[in-house]
Amino acid sequence: HLFKGNEYRFWLATDDESAKLSVHIYDSDGNLAEVEADQHGIFASSRILPKKTGTYFIIVEVEKTGEDRAHWALVYGFR
């Protein structure tokens, strides 16, 4: 649940140097809602300024990895 008037950022990271990651934010209607998304090496991030208070979906994807499994972590912050 995200609130209108706040700014949120989600960061995704892994220890697998060959991995490709993505993190995207969608509103409850399935529309892409983020205002910015980046991917640099083992890090990915997404930022959103919700236009309305409601339910949003955070889609985390490990698109490519050199391992059978990739360890990853997602953190977020808001202001």
Secondary structure, 3 states (H helix, E strand, C coil): CECCCCCEEEEEEECCCCCEEEEEEEECCCCECCCEEEEECCEEEEEECCCCCECEEEEEEEEECCCCCCCEEEEEEEC
